[in-house]
Amino acid sequence: MFGDAGYPGVKKREENLELPVTWHIAMRPSKRKALPKTTVGELMEKLEHAKASIRAKVEHPFHVVKNLFMHRKTRYKGMAKNNAQMFFTVWACQLAAGSPVVM
């Protein structure tokens, strides 16, 4: 799982201890700027750049769902209706993008 720098302790949370997940959390900006100018520091910077690249690719579909299909707030009309609306919105987003539709 990839996450922003705002989630540094996510792997320590009680509900996440049992999950078989490898967490890749971004480094805080101040720690990233303080990396040494050595080979290890440059490798760490490349690793952080790769994490940011993956997060950016994942966030684009969410942007489309929120802005093009106006799915900005959850309407509490029952979990089944919320899930159905979200699945339909993602399906419509995949159709608009021309990607193969997964159902």
N, C-alpha and C positions, 0 to 999 in steps of 0.2 A: 504494500500500500504506500502511496506517495502522498505527502502532506506538506502544507505550508510551514513556515517557521513558527506559527502560532500554536502548533501541536507538539511541543517537545516531549511531553510526558504521556503521550497517548498509549505507549506500550506498557506503561506502569498501571494504567487504570484497571480496576477490578474486573470490569466486563470484557476487557481485551486480553487478560492474562492467558486464557485457555485457547485463544485463536491461533491456528497454525499459519501465522502471517509474518512476513518479513517487512518491517516498517522502514521506509526511506523518507525521513523528515528533513526538510531543508534547514540549513544552518542559519542562525540569526544573522542579519546584515552586519552587525558590529563585529561578530566573530569572523565573518567572511572577509571583511576589510582588514582584519588583524592577522590574516594568514601570513606566515613567513614567506619571503621571496626565495624559497629554496625549491628543490625538485619536488619534495613532498607537498609543499604549499601549492605549487602549480598543479599537481595531480588532484589535490583536494578541490581546487577551483574548477578544474575540468569536470570532476564528479558533481559538484553543485550545479554547474551549467547543464549537465545531462539531466539532472533531476528537474530543473526549471523547464527544460525543453519538453519533457514528458508531461509535466503539469499543464503547460501551455496547450499542448495538443488535446488534452482531455477537457480543458475548459471551453474550447470553441463550441462543441455541441451543446453545452449548457447555455452558452450565450444565445445560440439559435433558438433553443427551446424557450428561454425566458423572453427574448425580444420579438422574434418572428411569430411565435405561437402564443404569446402573452400568458405563459404559465408562471406567474410571479408569486402567487400566494396559494396556500393550501386551504381549500374550503373543507371545513370539518363536517362533511355529510356522511361520514362513515369511511372506514379504511378501504372497503371494497370499491367505493366510488372514486376515492382519491387515487387508488392504484390503477383503476380502469382509465381514468383521465390521463394519468401520467404515461401509461403504456401507449395510449392512442396518440398523445403528443409526441412522444419519441418516435413512434412509427411514422407519423406525418413528417417529422423532421428528417428521417431517413429517406422518405420518398422525395422530399424537396431537394435533398443533397444528391440524389441519384445513386446512393449507395445501395448495396443489396439489402433487402428488407429481411430482418430476422424477427421471427414471431415466436 
